[in-house]
């Protein structure tokens, strides 16, 4: 995906929010999100933190911390969503879960 100067995480999570809002309105029922993998889990968690429109979010294989990106020496071309300028400075995975609502988020973590 080309982000054309924008942050991939912001674009992708905003797309999920838009789809969830549309689906909730279209089908007149709560929307649940299931995300699998480190990248998709971060995107889903960011979407949940942005919007109350997701009734529940299940993360399968999420990172425990964004510090794991640094520890593993992951390159930006491997996981561009993980490289949102200033994200780790302000929020880590536990803080994003808190913002999204601990009661709405269920997570299993990768090693």
Buried (B, 14 or more C-beta within 10 A) or exposed (E): EEEEEEBBBBBBBBEBBEBBBEBBEEEEEEBEBEBBBBBBBBBBBBBBBBBEBBBBBBBBBBBEBBEBBEEEEBEEEEBBBBBBEEBBEEBBBEEBBEBBBEEBBEBEBEE
